[in-house]
Amino acid sequence: MSEGTSGAIAPDAAPVRRGAVAFIFVTILLDMLAIGVIMPILPKLVESFVDNDTAHAARIFGAFGTAWALMQFVFSPLLGTLSDRFGRRPVVLLSNFGLGADYVLMALAPSLAWLFVGRVISGITSASISTSLAYISDITPPERRAAIFGKVGAAFGAGFILGPALGGLLGDIDPRLPFWAAAGFSLANALYGLLILPESLTPDRRAPFRWKNANPLGALHLLRSHPVLAGLSVVTFIAQVAHVVLPSTFVLYATYRYGWDSKTVGLTLAMVGISAVVVQGFAIGPIVRVLGEQNALLLGLVCAAIGFVIFGCAPTGPLSWIGIPVMALWGVSGAASQALTTRLVAPDQQGQLQGAVASVQSVSQLVGPFLFTLTFSYFIGSTAPLHLPGAPFLLAAVLMVMCVLIAMRTLAGARS
């Protein structure tokens, strides 16, 4: 195995293949379209099963998010290690075929129990994103990874432009229709990969499969192999906890506080996507070149904290939109962090790294749904000492301030 876990910089990857990056862009775009289509409608579908009790629906939706994250925690390291052994392509294909079947199941779900089963399966099969990021590491030299991660990350925003807007419109027609659309996007993604997507990890760069690397605790050992990697992993964990406030409470919060319907929620999430595309597709490269990866990371974390404060305090829906472009700059920190961490592991450990990072994120998502949905439920309830619907977003802002402080300490140690 190549040197990497001791802290040496991994050797340069092969030159960037523009076509391969385009393939991964489309793969992530279709994934995010599928996720975005159901985002505006899933919380309301859950709410419909509990007689439109928003507080009760928030608790149940939190349980759904926790179950999804638990599956990610268990299976992400396994799939990441399998991609290091057998290549990225088969993992991406199996994931997307599985997601397509899962969305069909959720479209037909007659009860909350069936929806819950669907979320469990989705958690198991949602591995193509982290494997796609390992794919980018395979084909991109270290000094260009932040910019390429940013451009590929624009696919997330593009998916959120079209997905939630389409989901809101379809949800107005029939609450099950967005799930059928998501199934179509996932299966189209799988067929696209089956016919077009090339393999990025050549046989001579693959690692033997080891169970100690494929289980969650073994995978996390890689993140402790370098002090900067360990510190940034802690930042990733806390930041991901904060990020969970958006998928777990935003739809319920906007409906409760601003009286938005599915269409307005979907269009607002589309605005989030447009801002993300602008930042990730056009701004990350220049920002990283001017500020460097470390300062770009700090900038993104600070903007996230400010954005959460705006979301939590805005008394009207239009005022909350001010936070969208501010929050979009958070994407700079993600690309910078990805670039910094991929430099610290060997080429045959990139899948293991992405699986470990996904595992850290899933642990945060075990905590986040309950943390924020229960906070929201409590502060809109009759027993709360203060009626504060924005409390979950203010809590997320506090967590992001913690991220800034930890990142500053970690990066100061790296410079010394």
Secondary structure, DSSP 8 states (H G I E B T S, - for coil): --S-TTS----------HHHHHHHHHHHHHHHHHHHHHTTTHHHHHHHTTTT-HHHHHHHHHHHHHHHHHHHHHHHHHHHHHHHHH-HHHHHHHHHHHHHHHHHHHHH--SHHHHHHHHHHHHHHTTHHHHHHHHHHHHS-GGGHHHHHHHHHHHHHHHHHHHHHHHHHHHHH-TTHHHHHHHHHHHHHHHHHHHT----S-GGG-----HHHHSHHHHHHHHTSSHHHHHHHHHHHHHHHHHTHHHHHHHHHHHHHH---HHHHHHHHHHHHHHHHHIIIIIHHHHHHHHHHHHHHHHHHHHHHHHHHHHHH-SSHHHHTTHHHHHHTHHHHHHHHHHHHHTTS-GGGHHHHHHHHHHHHHHHHHHHHHHHHHHHHHHTSTT-SS--TTHHHHHHHHHHHHHHHHHHHHHHHHH-
